[in-house]
Amino acid sequence: MVRPVRRILSALLLALLPATLLAQVRPQPVPGGVAALLVAPAEAPRPEVRFDGRPVLLEHGPEGWRALVGLSLDTPAGEQSLQIGSGSAARQLSFAVLPKAYPEQHLTVKNPKMVTPDPDMLSRIQAEREVQIAVRSRFRDMAVPRTDLELPASGRLSSRFGLRRIFNGEPRAPHTGLDVAAPIGAPVRAPADGIVSLVEEFYFNGKTVFVDHGQGLVSMVCHLDASTVEVGQDVRRGEQIGRVGNTGRTTGPHLHWSVYLNGAAVDPALFIAPPRPPASRP
């Protein structure tokens, strides 16, 4: 019972801090980005807010209730809208999604079956895809005091989010995460407090761990050499959850980190906590 009590006390302490001191995501309303919209005044009760039929993460501060909306890479530029409330009292709040072009990345994979799988593997790949969509789309209704995240591994950022990927000359899905170059066995840490929602090995992703941070904010780390957690485990920011590996479809050892918000894969770089300033000397 120690860990849940510590978690509750931590949340209460954070609630006493001014909202300006709580680290937050850096909004960017583009495909693959995050839109931040005020949806109700601070004195109002918590509103019901949905985007494309899904509930969205809500933050409360002195300026009001703010909705954080994940925008998938295939979101068209132009006008989009949130639904606030339900039934006859529902209203629409429009916002603009700005265009963004992502560059191409050409990669060579030694195993051709990781580019064009055998037909008998396609049913497995589809089943794995459905499992992952379900896990990353869950909405666990709880307070999320911080919407910044920490980089799960130490190393150079080797491949950015949104790249249009071409494997062995064949176009494939865009890169929906951020890659960190690190050696096999390097520690992989939880980007923020959460609950481990899935530990599995997949065809393309290799050994994979999902951490649910609450209100539709979910992290996935994959290509692991090993996981060090179990489904249902409560983890804290910075706690080790696995080790860097070279499993699944890779071109070498590294960590792939994806972030999902209301089911949409969004750029993890928008969530990375700024570096702590050096301690002042007396």
Order of alpha helices (4+ residues) and beta strands (2+ residues): alpha-beta-beta-beta-beta-beta-beta-beta-beta-alpha-beta-beta-beta-beta-beta-beta-beta-beta-beta-beta-beta-beta
